[in-house]
Amino acid sequence: MADDRKKDHIDLAFEANSFRQSRDSRFEYDPLHGIHPTHQDIMPIEFGNCKMKFPIWISSMTGGTDKAKDININLAKACNEFGLAMGLGSCRKLIENPNLLPDFDVKKHMGQQDLYCNIGIAQLEQYINDHKLYVIRELIDRLHADGLIIHINPMQEWMQKEGDRFLSPAIDTIKATIEKIHCPIIVKEVGQGMGLRSLKALFQLPLLAIEFGAFGGTNFAKLETLRNPENFTDDQLALQYIGHDAEEMLQWCNEIFDSSSVDSRFRLIISGGIKTVLDGYYYISKSKIPAVYGQASNFLKYAQLNYESLQQYLITHTQTLMVASQFLRVK
């Protein structure tokens, strides 16, 4: 076996020549002070009502589709086994059609880990105007959820031919919801991220967390233009490229933290463009606020296959995260 390995080394040496490769310059590699982690090692963080074993958030994905039930159950089981937390996809369809409950009713698979239901800002505005905000409280209770995610998506809605139109600023709708719905609340964007003015406004509210949904991940405004590309002018298409990436948003959040008082329970969920473990580790290490990092598409890729595929992905993912924590220092 050793001879085979040495032969492989010779055959692959030219391909593995580091001078031919790009280098990840975000980190200082420290090979002297770490140890190889075991399967029992964790990187714990408190989040909401639970203790997470790893700072990994399963970002909102799907609900009310053919595969939604199996996907959400697999994700929930993974939260239980690996000590994670997750947000459901938009629960609008469940409110409109209670028969879809099995697609979303996964808290029983999660053990002590947190589950957050999810609704769009346009729907909240409508419920407030119709004096029906109680449906959100009913939704939380029905799902045994630990709190509510409010997703804000003005560019996506604008690009949708059938999209909703905001009649009130989203910040007013969020404040009205906080006043009426007494539960942990997370506010997120869905692919464009948020600028400094919006972040400052959210930091003034009693939120559990802000999820970035930064530019660089799935861009739902662009997704809408891809559905019907012939329906858009060049002027309209230009809007799909606006936004802020995770690096820019994190810099602003750190600046706000330095100049204001932030509740000790407040968290950041850094999502949008988190392609690998190293992206997540880099951002949470740079954050002055306790943070987890979120992914959606990578989890969806494996969760839609079967639980064993998702489980194996997370074993590799968490072990790689622990190796990074031992041997890499963010510059």
N, C-alpha and C positions, 0 to 999 in steps of 0.2 A: 504493500500500500504506500509506503514511504517512497519507493522508487517511482510509482505511478504519479505521486504528487510532484516529485522533483521534475519528472518529464513534463507534466502540465505547466509547471513554473517556467521551464525553458520555452515551451511552445507559445505561452501567452505573454512572455516578458515584453515583447515589443508592443503588443496591444495595451499592456498595462503601464507603459512608460508615462510617468506623471507629467513629463514635459509636453506631452501631446494632449493633455487634458486641461480643462478649466478648473480653477481652484476656488473653493468656497471660502472667500476671504472674510466672512462675517465672524469667524471664530478664531480664537487662539487654541491650538491643539496642545493639550497638557498631558503627555503620556506617562508622567512620573508620579502623579499624586492620586490617581484613581484606582479602583479595583473593578474587575468584571462583576456585574450585578448577577444575582440569583433570581430564580423565578418568584421568590417571595418578596423581593424588594419592590417598594412602591414610592410614589411621590405625592403624598396626601395634601389635600386642600379642602377646607370647609366651603360649602356652597349651599346657600339657602338652608334647607332643613336637613341636609345630608353631609356626610363626609365622603368625598371622592378619593379613590385610591390613586388616581392619575388626573392631571389637569386637562382632560380631554372631554370636549362637549360634542354630543351628536346633534348637529344643527337640524332645524326643521326641514322636512322633506316632502312627505306625501300623505294623502288621505283621501278616501272616497274613490279610489281607482281599483282596478281588478286585483292587483297584487298588494294593495296597501296593508291588508290585514297581516299577511305573512311577513312582510317587510317590517312593520312596526313591532310585531311580536319578536322577531329575531333581534331587532335593535334593543328592545326592552330586556330580553334575556342577557344580552351582552352587557348592558348597564349593571345588571345584578351580578354577573360573574366577575366583571373587571372593575366594578366600583365607579361607574361613570354616571352622567346625568344627560337628559335629552329633552328636546323640544319636539312636539308633534308638528306635522304639517298643518296647513290652514284647516281649522275646524268649522269653517263656514258651512260646508256641505252637511256636517253632522247637525248643526242647528236647524238647517232647512229640512233635513231628512233624518229623523231619529233612528231609522232602521239601519243606518250606517254605523251604529255604535260599535259593533264588533271590530271595525277597522281601526278604531282609536282606543278602545278599552283595554289597555295593556299594563296598567299600573300593577296588576296582580302578578305580573311576571318580573317586576323590578326589585323586589325585596324592599330595602330601606332607601333606595336611590330616588332622586327627584325626577318628576315628570311635569312638564309645563305644556298646557294647551296654548293654542295660537289663533289669533284672529287679526284681520286686517284693520287698519285705521279707518277705511271707508265704511266698513260694516259697523264699527263702534260709533262713528258719527251718525249713522242712520239709526242705530238703536237708541242713542241719546235723544235725537230729535223726535223719535216715536215713543219716547218714555218706556222703552223696553230693554233697558240695560240689565234688567234682572235675568235675561237669558244667558248672560255671561256668568253670573253667579251659579245658575243652574248647570251650565256647561262644566264649570270647575268641579262642582259637587258630583255630577254624573260620572266624570272621568277620574274622580278621586285625585285630581291634580294638585300639585304643590303651589301652583301659581299660574300666571298668565303672561304670554308673550304677545306684544303688540307689534305687528310688522308694518313698516311705513314704506310705501312704494309708489310715490307720485309719478315717477318716470315710467314705470311699468304700466300703471293704469292709463297714463296719457297715450302710450303706444298701443294699447289694446283698443281695437275697434269697439269692443263691448265693455270697455273699462269704466270703472266708476270715476266720478269727478268729485273732488274735495270742495265742500262749501265753506268749511272752516279750517283755519290753520291746524295742522296736526298737533301742535303743542297744546292748543286749547282742548282738543279732544282727549289727549292723554291726561291732562289735569282733571278734567271732568270725570274720567274713568277712575282715577286714583281716589277721588273724593267719594265715589259710590261703591267701588269694589275694593274691599279691604283684604288684599292678599299680596304676596310678593309679585312684582311686575318687572318684566324685562322688555326693553324696547330695542328693536333691531331694524336695520335696513336690509334690502334684499339683493344687493349687487352693485350699488353705486357708493356705498359708504355714506359718511356725513361730514360736513364741514365744521369749522371751529365754532361758528355761531350756534349751530344746532347742538353740538356737544356741550357747550357752556350752558345752554338752556336745560338740557337733560340732567346735567350735574346738579342743578338746583332742585331737582325733584327727588322724593324718597323712593328711588328705584332700587331693586335688588341688583340689577346689572344692565349694562348696555352691550348689545352684540353688534359688532361692526358691520357685518355683511358688506365688506369693503370691495372696492373695484379691484378686479383681478381674479375673482372666483366666477361662479355662474352669474352672468349679467342678464337679469330677467327683462330689462328694457330691450336689450339686443335680441333676446329670445323671441320677444313679441314681433320684432321686425323680420325675423327669419321665418315666422309663421306665414306672413303675407307680405313679402318684400316689395311687390308691385304696388302696394298701397301707400308707399311713403316717398316723399320728396327728399332731396339731398338736405334741405334745411331740417326736416324732421329727423332724418337719420343721424344728423350731427349730435342730437341729444343723447344717443346711446353711449357716447364716449366721455360724458362728463362724470365726475365723481372723485373719490379719494381712496388711495390704497391704504393697506393696513399700516405701513410704515409712517405715513403722514398722519393718520388718525392717532396712532400711538404717541407720536411726538406731541400732538396737541393735548391728549389726555394727561400725559406726564406734566405738561406745563400748567394745566388746570389744577392738577393735584398739588403742585408746588405752591400755588397761589390761593388755595381755598381749603376748607375743611371737608373731608370725605369720610362718610360713615365706615366704620371698620368692617361691616358686613358687605359693603358694596364690592362688586366684582366687574371685571371686563371679560367679555367673551370675544376673543380675537378671531374673526373668521373672514373669509374672502381672500383667496389666493394662497391658502395653506395647502400646498401640494404634497409636502413630505413632513416627516417628524421634525426635521431640522428647521423648517420654517416655523412650526409651532413652538419649538423650544427656543428659538431665537427671539420671537416676539414676547413670550411670557417672561423670559429672562430680562428683557429690556424694560418691561412694564414696572412702574413704581407702585401700581395698584395691583393687589392680588388678581391674577388672571388665569383663565383657562383658554385653550384654543379649540376652535370648532371646525369640523369638516362635515360635509354632506355627501358629495358625489362619491368619495372613496368608500364611505360606509354603504351607500346605496348599491354600489357595484357588487359588493359581496353579500349584502343582506338579501338581495333579490334572488340569489342563487340558493343558499341554504344556510342554516346556522353554523355548520361546521366550517364553511368557507369564511364567514365573518369571524368566527372564533380564531381561526388560524391567522387571519389578517391582524387581529388585535393582539395576539400573542407576539407576533413579530414587531408590530408597531410599538407596544409598550416596552418590550425589551430593548428596542433601538433607542427609545426615549431615555431609558435608564443608562444605557451606554453613553449617550450624549451628555447626560448630567454628570457623569463621572470624568469624562476626558475632554470636554469642550467648554471653553469660557467665552462668553460673548464679548467682543471687543468694545 
